[in-house]
């Protein structure tokens, strides 16, 4: 029997369709079908300046807008050969780690809901709400942040933000305990996740899985450690890994990542505090970066630079660059080909969900239909990023 | 559950250089040209399409390189340059902490590249995406069909001669010949709406 799961199915987290070939309740073959949310972002980027593509990225993995912004900015910075000032980097680290916490909270809540544990959902969304309010205070948007810019940030963080982040980060480990109390030893949870949807380390690597999916299979590869960006080498944190590569291990990895993220966020807050109340939040290289607004109002030079960059965009050198970051879901990278004009000749997005989803058939073939829901959930996919 | 040991090495260009040297030693008969330019930020080697699979298999299996993971594959259209297309492969070695990019140049008249799905199964969807966007055929691919665009889409949207926008969105009711594979919905036929391009 052939069964169509999705594209309208609550457990597919969007518009994923999986064609299942069944023998009784056992899956003989599975084929994910994607593209229902394709909006041609890569094509559109060729008609926009680098900065104009930033809001576009918010809509890719809409659960972690800051990470997407960061990936684009870092790739563009690599192409230009510039680096944002230390303060901007620390703020980027703080905000992307909060993003990781909120993305993992959404994942845990919805994944648990799929499997039948409803309570966790409310707890997780409570914490996610706090992160969204922090975004709101930072940039005025709860989900479509567009806060980072090539060369730094769009503005400095508002007064009082760090205290708010500090409170959140202090409370978060206790909330993670709460989630774990509800799930980690829950017999139903164990039965639904342990040994379900396994992925061996070898398969994970061969299929290109990254992020918690790869680490759940026991491969300790984290770009924050192995290819540090934004001065991640100065932060102390561990990389949790699993052993069996099943849904439970992926769950454990993500919950532990929430704890590690709070650790990193702590250090980032301390770093920003040490740099003072205000500081350099954007590079002062006006060939590529817009001057601060205060200067634009008083200096003619600054006004000219502002006008040039806003009207034309900056002119990168001819060449190409690929930069990847460790987004909540795995390796998120942007590849730019530049022909020297302010618009990229080609922008390619290497989205983690797209690649991770490819492991789905390996996980579920030969297993039961009910496990498909666990498998999709444990992959943590966002279709906006897959279809782009 | 365990916490991974601190990694042995950070991703470095030196590791990529070592891999490139090994490659040149193993294939003395192939001329490897390096992508050059003002701002080529990753080590990129141009390889001939005819030897691609052989080279990739070597890079994956050789203990000195061990590029066990293929990070992504993508196409680039460089119109009006000839050869017009490029297919880019970004390789990742976890054991040696190295990243290496390979490039294959593709002519418009004969837009074919051998598939590397046999080397890295992850190439499957990446190659389908490249086919979908650029119309480059990957010889030997097990399932070379459109992946992000609808199956019956005509054209290759990311080619530079394919315009952006000003095209009607293709639904079943405004595209002759486009049908849903499942039930006849004529009973629910919507009111006739005329869409105009901007």
Contacts between the chains, C-beta under 8 A, distances in Angstrom:
chain1	res1	chain2	res2	distance
A	34	B	147	6.6
A	34	B	148	6.8
A	35	B	146	7.6
A	35	B	147	6.1
A	35	B	148	4.1
A	35	B	149	6.3
A	35	B	150	7.3
A	38	B	148	4.3
A	38	B	149	6.5
A	40	B	157	6.5
A	40	B	164	8.0
A	42	B	133	7.6
A	42	B	158	6.5
A	43	B	157	5.8
A	43	B	158	5.6
A	43	B	164	5.9
A	44	B	164	6.9
A	46	B	164	7.6
A	47	B	164	5.5
A	78	B	41	5.3
A	79	B	39	6.0
A	79	B	41	6.5
A	80	B	39	7.8
A	81	B	39	6.7
A	81	B	41	7.9
A	205	B	68	4.9
A	205	B	69	5.2
A	205	B	94	6.8
A	206	B	68	7.2
A	206	B	69	7.7
A	206	B	120	6.2
A	206	B	121	5.4
A	206	B	122	6.7
A	207	B	121	5.6
A	207	B	122	4.9
A	208	B	69	5.8
A	208	B	70	5.9
A	208	B	71	6.8
A	208	B	72	7.7
A	208	B	120	7.0
A	208	B	122	3.2
A	215	B	4	7.6
A	218	B	2	7.9
A	219	B	94	6.6
A	220	B	4	2.5
A	220	B	5	6.9
A	220	B	7	7.1
A	221	B	7	7.8
A	221	B	94	5.3
A	222	B	4	7.9
A	225	B	6	7.1
A	225	B	7	5.4
A	226	B	7	5.0
A	226	B	9	7.9
A	226	B	10	6.1
A	226	B	11	5.7
A	226	B	97	5.8
A	227	B	10	6.4
A	227	B	11	4.0
A	227	B	97	7.9
A	227	B	99	7.9
A	228	B	10	6.9
A	233	B	10	8.0
A	238	B	3	4.5
A	238	B	4	7.6
A	239	B	3	6.8
A	239	B	4	4.6
A	240	B	1	6.8
A	240	B	2	7.9
A	240	B	3	5.9
A	240	B	4	7.6
A	241	B	1	7.6
A	241	B	2	5.7
A	241	B	3	7.1
A	241	B	4	4.8
A	242	B	1	6.4
A	243	B	1	6.8
A	243	B	2	6.6
A	249	B	1	7.4
A	252	B	1	5.4
A	256	B	1	7.4
A	316	B	39	7.0
A	317	B	38	4.4
A	317	B	39	3.9
A	318	B	37	5.7
A	318	B	38	5.0
A	318	B	39	6.4
A	319	B	37	4.5
A	319	B	38	5.3
A	319	B	39	2.8
A	319	B	40	4.8
A	319	B	41	6.7
A	320	B	35	7.6
A	320	B	37	7.3
A	320	B	39	7.4
A	320	B	40	5.8
A	320	B	41	7.0
A	320	B	42	7.5
A	320	B	44	7.5
A	321	B	39	7.0
A	321	B	40	7.9
A	321	B	41	3.9
A	321	B	42	6.8
A	322	B	41	7.5
A	322	B	42	5.6
A	322	B	90	6.1
A	322	B	101	7.2
A	324	B	71	7.4
A	331	B	71	6.7
A	333	B	71	7.2
A	333	B	72	7.2
A	333	B	90	7.9
A	335	B	72	7.8
A	335	B	74	6.3
A	335	B	88	7.2
A	335	B	90	7.7
A	337	B	76	5.6
A	338	B	39	7.0
A	345	B	76	7.6
A	345	B	78	7.8
A	346	B	74	8.0
A	346	B	76	4.9
A	346	B	77	7.5
A	348	B	72	7.4
A	348	B	74	4.2
A	348	B	88	7.9
A	350	B	71	6.3
A	350	B	72	4.2
A	350	B	74	7.9
A	350	B	90	7.5
A	354	B	125	6.8
A	355	B	72	7.3
A	355	B	122	6.2
A	355	B	125	7.3
A	355	B	126	7.9
A	358	B	121	7.8
A	358	B	122	6.1
A	358	B	124	6.8
A	358	B	125	5.3
A	387	B	148	5.9
A	388	B	148	7.5
